[in-house]
Amino acid sequence: MLACSRIPCEGLAGLERDGCLAEQIKGTASVAEVMRVAPTVRDTVVRDAVLIRWVDAHRSEIAPAQGEALCALMTQQEGKACLRKLSAAHLSP
């Protein structure tokens, strides 16, 4: 369950809705939940920003296939950067 599940994001519009969904993503440790919620964030800048931070914070818990799937949710440029971060041992915490 998401930490911010009490917030009715579906009742919001535009950037307010996307910001609400981003907060939900930040509040979860579940890759499956991130994969479910992230595609519903319409603003690509908001989605990329929250996903790259989430991937950075949970890098050691993400299986390679999960990492690829998460990075594929980002724009092409950010997705490539995400994949590089996940595959570069010197960038791991």
C-alpha positions as CSV (number, residue, x, y, z in Angstrom):
1,M,0.0,0.0,0.0
2,L,1.2,3.5,-0.8
3,A,2.1,5.8,2.0
4,C,0.0,8.6,0.5
5,S,-3.0,6.5,-0.5
6,R,-5.3,8.8,1.5
7,I,-4.8,11.5,-1.1
8,P,-7.4,11.2,-3.8
9,C,-5.2,11.9,-6.8
10,E,-7.9,10.8,-9.2
11,G,-9.9,13.9,-8.1
12,L,-7.1,16.3,-9.1
13,A,-6.2,17.6,-12.5
14,G,-3.0,18.6,-14.4
15,L,0.2,19.2,-12.5
16,E,-1.6,18.8,-9.1
17,R,-2.6,15.3,-10.0
18,D,0.9,14.5,-11.3
19,G,2.5,15.9,-8.2
20,C,0.2,13.8,-6.0
21,L,1.1,10.7,-8.0
22,A,4.8,11.5,-7.7
23,E,4.4,11.8,-3.9
24,Q,2.8,8.3,-3.9
25,I,5.7,6.9,-5.9
26,K,8.2,8.5,-3.4
27,G,6.3,6.8,-0.5
28,T,6.6,3.3,-1.7
29,A,9.4,0.7,-1.7
30,S,7.6,-1.6,-4.1
31,V,8.8,-1.8,-7.7
32,A,5.4,-3.3,-8.7
33,E,3.6,-0.3,-7.3
34,V,5.9,2.2,-9.0
35,M,5.3,0.3,-12.3
36,R,1.6,0.6,-11.7
37,V,1.5,4.3,-10.8
38,A,4.3,5.8,-12.9
39,P,2.6,5.4,-16.3
40,T,-0.3,7.4,-15.0
41,V,1.9,10.5,-14.4
42,R,1.2,12.5,-17.6
43,D,3.9,15.2,-17.3
44,T,7.1,13.6,-18.5
45,V,9.3,16.0,-16.5
46,V,7.5,15.1,-13.3
47,R,7.6,11.4,-14.2
48,D,11.3,11.4,-15.1
49,A,12.3,13.3,-12.0
50,V,10.4,11.1,-9.5
51,L,11.5,7.9,-11.2
52,I,15.2,8.8,-11.4
53,R,15.2,9.7,-7.7
54,W,13.3,6.5,-6.8
55,V,15.7,4.4,-8.8
56,D,18.7,6.1,-7.2
57,A,17.2,5.5,-3.7
58,H,16.3,1.8,-4.4
59,R,19.1,0.8,-6.7
60,S,20.4,-2.0,-4.6
61,E,16.9,-3.6,-4.4
62,I,16.1,-3.5,-8.1
63,A,16.6,-6.6,-10.2
64,P,18.1,-5.9,-13.7
65,A,14.9,-6.7,-15.5
66,Q,13.0,-4.5,-13.1
67,G,15.5,-1.7,-13.7
68,E,15.1,-1.9,-17.4
69,A,11.3,-1.8,-17.1
70,L,11.5,1.3,-14.8
71,C,14.0,3.1,-17.1
72,A,11.7,2.3,-20.1
73,L,9.0,4.4,-18.4
74,M,11.2,7.5,-18.8
75,T,11.8,9.7,-21.8
76,Q,14.5,8.4,-24.1
77,Q,17.3,10.6,-22.8
78,E,16.5,10.0,-19.1
79,G,15.9,6.3,-19.7
80,K,19.4,5.9,-21.2
81,A,20.9,7.8,-18.2
82,C,18.9,5.6,-15.9
83,L,20.2,2.4,-17.5
84,R,23.8,3.7,-17.3
85,K,23.4,4.4,-13.6
86,L,22.0,1.0,-12.9
87,S,24.8,-0.8,-14.9
88,A,27.7,1.3,-13.6
89,A,29.2,-0.3,-10.5
90,H,31.1,2.9,-9.6
91,L,27.8,4.8,-9.4
92,S,26.2,2.4,-7.0
93,P,25.9,3.4,-3.3
